[in-house]
Amino acid sequence: MSTCNHPASQAEMPAAEGQLAPLDQVHAGKTVRIRQLCATPEVSCRLREIGFCEGQIIRLIACHTNIICQVCQARLALNNALARMILVEETWAV
């Protein structure tokens, strides 16, 4: 069961300042802040364990078959299904 309650229309828009979007909709090179995890409690717990926590700033390195992010000085890859469960907003952080 998903714990997410965002409107479907936001799921198709790239993250903009103050707007939530799934991580798989963000373009490579963008810096974003994680705002909400829309996954089962077990998956959300595992995402937090590897650094994808609410409030965490991450940078997208590549968006090809997998989503590659820089999180806490490490590069991690997620598949599109997992990336879709992470709602983010664009930030101006470096």
C-alpha positions in Angstrom: 0.0 0.0 0.0 1.3 3.4 -0.9 1.5 6.2 1.6 1.5 8.9 -1.0 -1.4 11.4 -1.7 -0.1 13.6 -4.4 -2.3 14.6 -7.4 -1.8 12.6 -10.5 -1.2 15.7 -12.5 1.9 16.5 -10.6 3.4 13.1 -11.4 3.8 14.2 -15.1 5.5 17.5 -14.4 9.2 18.1 -13.8 10.0 19.4 -10.3 10.0 23.2 -10.1 10.6 25.4 -7.1 7.9 24.6 -4.6 6.3 21.9 -6.7 6.5 18.2 -6.0 7.4 15.7 -8.7 8.5 12.1 -8.7 12.3 11.7 -9.0 12.0 9.8 -12.3 10.6 13.0 -13.9 13.5 15.2 -12.9 16.2 16.0 -15.5 19.9 15.0 -15.1 22.0 17.8 -13.5 19.2 19.1 -11.2 19.6 19.4 -7.5 16.4 18.5 -5.6 15.2 18.0 -2.0 13.3 14.9 -1.0 9.9 15.8 0.4 8.0 12.5 0.6 8.4 8.8 0.1 5.4 7.2 -1.5 6.1 3.5 -0.8 5.3 0.7 1.6 6.7 1.1 5.1 9.3 -1.6 4.3 10.5 0.1 1.1 10.4 3.6 2.7 12.6 2.3 5.6 15.1 0.8 3.2 15.3 4.0 1.1 15.9 6.0 4.3 18.7 3.5 5.3 20.6 4.2 2.1 20.2 8.0 2.4 16.9 8.8 0.6 15.4 10.6 3.6 12.8 13.4 3.7 14.7 16.7 3.6 17.8 15.2 2.0 19.3 17.1 -0.9 20.4 15.0 -3.8 21.8 15.7 -7.3 20.7 13.7 -10.3 23.8 12.5 -12.3 22.1 10.5 -15.1 18.6 9.4 -16.1 18.8 6.5 -18.5 17.8 3.0 -17.8 18.4 3.7 -14.1 18.4 6.9 -12.2 21.8 7.7 -10.8 21.9 10.2 -7.9 24.6 11.7 -5.7 23.5 11.2 -2.1 25.7 12.0 0.9 29.0 11.9 -1.2 28.0 8.6 -2.8 26.5 7.7 -6.1 23.5 5.4 -6.0 21.4 3.9 -8.8 17.6 3.4 -8.5 15.3 1.8 -11.0 12.4 3.9 -12.4 9.8 2.2 -10.2 11.7 3.1 -7.0 12.5 6.6 -8.3 8.8 7.1 -8.9 8.1 6.6 -5.2 10.3 9.5 -4.2 8.7 12.9 -4.4 11.1 15.8 -4.7 11.1 19.6 -5.2 13.8 21.6 -7.0 16.2 23.5 -4.8 19.0 26.0 -5.4 21.4 24.2 -3.1 24.8 23.4 -4.6 
